[in-house]
Amino acid sequence: MHLREPGGCGEYAADPMQDTTQALLRYKDLVDDWEALVETSHRPLPLVVWENPLRRAHVERLAIATGLDRRATVGELLASRGYEVEPLAWRGGAWRVRGLDKPGRTIEHYLGLMHVQEEVSLAPSAVLGAESGETVLDLCAAPGGKTACIAVGMANRGTVVANDLRPQRLRALRSNCERLGIRNVVVTPINGTRFPDDAGPFDRMLLDVPCSCEGNLRDSRPTARRARRNQVEGRGGLQATLLGRAWKLLRPGGVLVYSTCTFAPEENELVLDHALGEDATIEPFSIAGLRHDAGVSHWAGKSLRADCANLARYWPHHNDTGGFTIARVRKAGAHG
Ligand SMILES: C[S@@+](CC[C@H](N)C(=O)[O-])C[C@H]1O[C@@H](n2cnc3c(N)ncnc32)[C@H](O)[C@@H]1O
């Protein structure tokens, strides 16, 4: 039974608890504490919001009107209304919020003062490190949480090309950008495997590919419960084709971040091993306060390129988040 359009994150099973445990079983030898992984994966995700710096003046207005100091944050505004708020350990201007059932119906959300986003999905834009004035391609961008993080981080200067194959998913991206006051995003509805050469070269690129979404097992929306072995095995070809196309559009010295919300090496290390050549280096990185495990350089009897170990695997039980895998890849050639 398909309960959701294909191309985003697929289908889900009749018994999500059993499905979750089964989906994770193949990683028993890869993870330090499999029981903790399973236990965490059965718990709902914490709600996370980040403050939109582009709307700082409006946050100040609300703070003063509420009787708070003008420097008060969105976190403090929410706390003043009785919600339990805890700053993220690794990222400023973002909080876990307890007790807020419908964050999309708050005035802070309507006014674009904040955005709701799963914690670990904030990591790819941090790893990408796009700077004001650069030209960035987000090849699989909808519904646009990561695009928004990148564009806001560039302070509305430079260009983010936000592309996605599915026009209906791009509607949500456009509406998020409008609400957040983002003006440096241009939207393209192109099949990423055929994204034209003459659109580049780009300084940086985010490739947040369609995947089996195992890392979303904690998502409480029923449509988010879905990891299927056949999906893990079926996606690598498209992911490698997208990576090959993206790589051609990246300038020498440029940075590409490849990310998935899945643990499967078939959708991560094996894709990079297959699609990248000698002009690519998977660089090591770490985010202080957000624990990760190294990538694998051997899987299912196959030896992979050694720098696959530099991928970062974010397991749900390490940071109480969803699951994610991120690689930061540098193209050989002139920097700057
Ligand atoms: C994991 S989701 C992206 C999530 C997005 N980066 C965000 O943060 O909101 C993968 C996206 O890839 C898109 N997609 C699938 N095949 C594609 C293709 N051939 N070209 C471009 N986009 C594609 C899907 O429509 C889906 O929106």
PDBQT file of the ligand as one rigid body, heavy atoms in Angstrom, charges set to zero:
ROOT
HETATM    1  C1  LIG A 401      15.330  13.842   0.900  1.00  0.00    +0.000 C 
HETATM    2  S1  LIG A 401      14.254  14.779  -0.089  1.00  0.00    +0.000 S 
HETATM    3  C2  LIG A 401      14.973  16.395  -0.015  1.00  0.00    +0.000 C 
HETATM    4  C3  LIG A 401      14.684  17.135   1.266  1.00  0.00    +0.000 C 
HETATM    5  C4  LIG A 401      15.142  18.575   1.185  1.00  0.00    +0.000 C 
HETATM    6  N1  LIG A 401      16.555  18.694   0.914  1.00  0.00    +0.000 N 
HETATM    7  C5  LIG A 401      14.808  19.356   2.465  1.00  0.00    +0.000 C 
HETATM    8  O1  LIG A 401      15.682  19.584   3.283  1.00  0.00    +0.000 OA
HETATM    9  O2  LIG A 401      13.645  19.711   2.623  1.00  0.00    +0.000 OA
HETATM   10  C6  LIG A 401      14.693  14.293  -1.708  1.00  0.00    +0.000 C 
HETATM   11  C7  LIG A 401      14.056  15.118  -2.800  1.00  0.00    +0.000 C 
HETATM   12  O3  LIG A 401      14.585  14.676  -4.052  1.00  0.00    +0.000 OA
HETATM   13  C8  LIG A 401      13.608  14.911  -5.034  1.00  0.00    +0.000 C 
HETATM   14  N2  LIG A 401      13.985  14.141  -6.229  1.00  0.00    +0.000 N 
HETATM   15  C9  LIG A 401      13.803  12.831  -6.492  1.00  0.00    +0.000 A 
HETATM   16  N3  LIG A 401      14.335  12.511  -7.694  1.00  0.00    +0.000 NA
HETATM   17  C10 LIG A 401      14.868  13.662  -8.191  1.00  0.00    +0.000 A 
HETATM   18  C11 LIG A 401      15.547  13.992  -9.391  1.00  0.00    +0.000 A 
HETATM   19  N4  LIG A 401      15.794  13.084 -10.339  1.00  0.00    +0.000 N 
HETATM   20  N5  LIG A 401      15.936  15.274  -9.581  1.00  0.00    +0.000 NA
HETATM   21  C12 LIG A 401      15.691  16.225  -8.647  1.00  0.00    +0.000 A 
HETATM   22  N6  LIG A 401      15.048  15.959  -7.480  1.00  0.00    +0.000 NA
HETATM   23  C13 LIG A 401      14.648  14.706  -7.257  1.00  0.00    +0.000 A 
HETATM   24  C14 LIG A 401      12.315  14.493  -4.355  1.00  0.00    +0.000 C 
HETATM   25  O4  LIG A 401      11.201  15.085  -4.997  1.00  0.00    +0.000 OA
HETATM   26  C15 LIG A 401      12.540  14.981  -2.916  1.00  0.00    +0.000 C 
HETATM   27  O5  LIG A 401      11.929  16.222  -2.735  1.00  0.00    +0.000 OA
ENDROOT
TORSDOF 0
